[in-house]
Amino acid sequence: QLQASGGGLVQPGGSLRLSCAASGSIFGINTMAWYRQGPGKQRELVAFIISGGSTNYGDSVKGRFTISRGNAKNTVYLQMNSLKPEDTAVYYCNIAGTTTSFTGFSSWGQGTQVTVSS
């Protein structure tokens, strides 16, 4: 189960930090990612981080957004700086890994709205 938070209304050039915490019978996590879906657009990958710590970003957010894992390892953050109106979207977290029963899982958070507007 994932719980995402941190969205809201911000002016262009502002910052927001999203967080997503996973709970349940988790043995290990392989990837943690953020996606977004803007009005009238398809869902797109924003950023992901793998268990070893390597990260990757969509071209539109490189240099502005930073994905990181919390100390608890079951939490992922997305620091968003220099926000633009085109960043307006519902942001979803996705976490994939292995349960304590050694089955794979891929779970989605409920989505958090980010609106960038003056």
KEKE-3310 file (N, C-alpha, C; in steps of 0.2 Angstrom, whole numbers, plus 5000, padded with zeros to 4 digits):
npx = (5004:5003:5006:5004:5009:5010:5007:5000:4996:5006:5017:5024:5041:5042:5044:5041:5039:5036:5031:5031:5026:5028:5020:5017:5019:5034:5048:5059:5064:5064:5063:5059:5048:5042:5027:5018:5002:4996:4983:4973:4983:4994:5000:5016:5033:5042:5053:5065:5072:5084:5087:5101:5104:5105:5099:5086:5079:5065:5067:5061:5061:5074:5088:5080:5071:5073:5075:5074:5078:5071:5078:5072:5070:5059:5052:5050:5055:5051:5059:5054:5059:5060:5048:5036:5022:5018:5021:5011:5000:4993:5002:5010:5016:5026:5030:5040:5044:5048:5038:5037:5033:5040:5035:5033:5029:5020:5016:5004:5003:4989:4989:4993:4989:4997:4998:5003:5003:5000)
npy = (4994:5011:5028:5044:5061:5079:5087:5102:5119:5130:5144:5149:5145:5141:5129:5112:5097:5081:5066:5048:5034:5017:5003:4988:4970:4970:4963:4967:4981:4985:4995:5013:5025:5040:5045:5056:5063:5074:5086:5080:5072:5058:5046:5049:5045:5052:5051:5039:5028:5016:5001:5001:5014:5022:5034:5041:5052:5060:5070:5082:5086:5086:5092:5100:5093:5081:5064:5054:5042:5039:5037:5027:5018:5013:5024:5036:5051:5066:5080:5095:5108:5125:5126:5124:5130:5119:5108:5105:5093:5077:5068:5052:5039:5025:5009:4995:4978:4965:4954:4948:4935:4932:4935:4945:4962:4977:4992:5006:5023:5034:5046:5063:5080:5092:5109:5122:5138:5156)
npz = (5000:4996:5000:4995:4996:4997:4986:4978:4976:4967:4963:4947:4945:4958:4972:4976:4987:4985:4993:4996:5004:5007:5013:5022:5019:5015:5007:5000:4989:4972:4962:4963:4958:4950:4941:4930:4925:4914:4910:4898:4893:4891:4903:4910:4912:4926:4934:4940:4953:4957:4966:4969:4969:4958:4947:4935:4924:4916:4901:4901:4914:4919:4928:4936:4944:4958:4962:4977:4990:5006:5022:5028:5018:5012:5008:4996:4988:4979:4974:4968:4959:4952:4945:4932:4922:4914:4921:4928:4934:4939:4950:4952:4962:4960:4966:4965:4969:4981:4990:5007:5006:4995:4983:4968:4967:4961:4965:4965:4970:4976:4969:4968:4966:4957:4954:4944:4944:4941)
capx = (5000:5007:5002:5008:5007:5015:5005:4997:4996:5013:5018:5029:5047:5042:5046:5037:5042:5032:5033:5027:5028:5026:5019:5015:5024:5039:5055:5064:5061:5069:5063:5054:5047:5036:5024:5013:4998:4993:4976:4973:4989:4996:5004:5023:5038:5046:5060:5065:5078:5084:5090:5108:5104:5105:5093:5085:5074:5063:5070:5058:5063:5081:5091:5075:5068:5077:5072:5078:5075:5072:5082:5068:5071:5052:5050:5053:5054:5053:5060:5053:5061:5059:5042:5033:5015:5018:5022:5004:4998:4993:5008:5009:5022:5025:5036:5040:5049:5047:5035:5040:5031:5044:5031:5034:5023:5021:5010:5003:4999:4983:4990:4993:4988:5002:4996:5008:5000:5001)
capy = (5000:5017:5034:5049:5067:5084:5091:5108:5125:5134:5149:5147:5146:5139:5122:5107:5091:5075:5060:5042:5029:5010:4999:4981:4964:4971:4960:4971:4986:4986:5002:5018:5030:5045:5047:5061:5064:5081:5087:5078:5069:5051:5046:5049:5044:5058:5049:5033:5026:5008:4999:5003:5021:5025:5038:5043:5057:5062:5075:5088:5088:5085:5098:5104:5088:5076:5059:5051:5037:5040:5033:5021:5015:5012:5030:5040:5059:5070:5087:5099:5115:5129:5123:5128:5128:5113:5103:5104:5086:5072:5064:5045:5035:5017:5005:4988:4974:4958:4953:4943:4929:4931:4936:4951:4967:4983:4996:5013:5027:5037:5052:5069:5085:5098:5114:5127:5144:5162)
capz = (5000:4995:5002:4992:4998:4995:4981:4980:4971:4968:4957:4942:4948:4965:4973:4980:4988:4985:4996:4995:5008:5006:5019:5021:5020:5010:5009:4996:4984:4967:4959:4965:4952:4949:4935:4930:4919:4914:4907:4891:4891:4893:4909:4908:4918:4928:4937:4944:4956:4958:4973:4970:4970:4951:4945:4928:4923:4909:4898:4903:4921:4921:4931:4940:4949:4961:4966:4982:4994:5013:5027:5030:5012:5010:5006:4990:4987:4972:4975:4962:4959:4946:4942:4926:4921:4910:4926:4931:4933:4944:4951:4955:4964:4959:4969:4963:4973:4983:4997:5012:5003:4989:4976:4965:4967:4958:4968:4963:4975:4974:4965:4971:4961:4957:4950:4944:4941:4945)
cpx = (5004:5002:5007:5005:5012:5013:5002:4998:5003:5013:5024:5036:5048:5044:5041:5041:5036:5035:5028:5030:5025:5025:5016:5020:5029:5046:5060:5061:5067:5069:5057:5054:5041:5034:5020:5008:4994:4987:4977:4979:4990:5000:5011:5027:5042:5053:5059:5072:5078:5087:5097:5109:5104:5099:5092:5079:5072:5066:5067:5059:5070:5084:5086:5072:5074:5073:5076:5074:5076:5076:5079:5068:5064:5049:5054:5051:5055:5053:5059:5055:5060:5053:5039:5026:5014:5019:5016:5002:4996:4999:5007:5015:5020:5031:5035:5046:5046:5043:5039:5038:5035:5040:5033:5028:5025:5015:5010:5000:4993:4983:4989:4993:4994:4999:5001:5005:5001:4994)
cpy = (5006:5023:5040:5056:5073:5089:5098:5113:5129:5139:5147:5149:5143:5131:5118:5101:5086:5069:5054:5037:5022:5007:4992:4976:4965:4968:4965:4976:4986:4993:5006:5023:5034:5046:5053:5061:5070:5081:5085:5074:5062:5052:5045:5048:5050:5056:5043:5032:5019:5007:5001:5010:5025:5028:5039:5047:5058:5069:5082:5091:5088:5092:5102:5099:5083:5071:5056:5046:5040:5036:5026:5016:5013:5018:5033:5047:5061:5077:5091:5106:5119:5127:5127:5126:5121:5107:5101:5097:5083:5068:5057:5042:5028:5014:4998:4984:4967:4958:4948:4936:4927:4931:4943:4956:4973:4987:5003:5017:5030:5043:5058:5075:5090:5103:5120:5133:5150:5165)
cpz = (5000:4997:5000:4995:4996:4990:4983:4974:4972:4962:4953:4946:4955:4965:4977:4981:4989:4989:4995:4999:5007:5012:5017:5021:5014:5012:5006:4991:4979:4964:4962:4960:4953:4942:4935:4924:4919:4910:4900:4888:4894:4899:4907:4914:4919:4930:4940:4948:4958:4964:4974:4970:4963:4950:4938:4928:4916:4907:4900:4910:4923:4923:4936:4946:4951:4964:4971:4986:5002:5016:5028:5024:5009:5008:5000:4990:4980:4974:4968:4962:4952:4942:4937:4926:4918:4915:4929:4929:4939:4944:4955:4956:4962:4962:4967:4967:4975:4990:5001:5010:4997:4983:4974:4966:4964:4961:4966:4969:4972:4970:4969:4966:4963:4952:4950:4940:4945:4946)
residu = (GLN:LEU:GLN:ALA:SER:GLY:GLY:GLY:LEU:VAL:GLN:PRO:GLY:GLY:SER:LEU:ARG:LEU:SER:CYS:ALA:ALA:SER:GLY:SER:ILE:PHE:GLY:ILE:ASN:THR:MET:ALA:TRP:TYR:ARG:GLN:GLY:PRO:GLY:LYS:GLN:ARG:GLU:LEU:VAL:ALA:PHE:ILE:ILE:SER:GLY:GLY:SER:THR:ASN:TYR:GLY:ASP:SER:VAL:LYS:GLY:ARG:PHE:THR:ILE:SER:ARG:GLY:ASN:ALA:LYS:ASN:THR:VAL:TYR:LEU:GLN:MET:ASN:SER:LEU:LYS:PRO:GLU:ASP:THR:ALA:VAL:TYR:TYR:CYS:ASN:ILE:ALA:GLY:THR:THR:THR:SER:PHE:THR:GLY:PHE:SER:SER:TRP:GLY:GLN:GLY:THR:GLN:VAL:THR:VAL:SER:SER)
# end
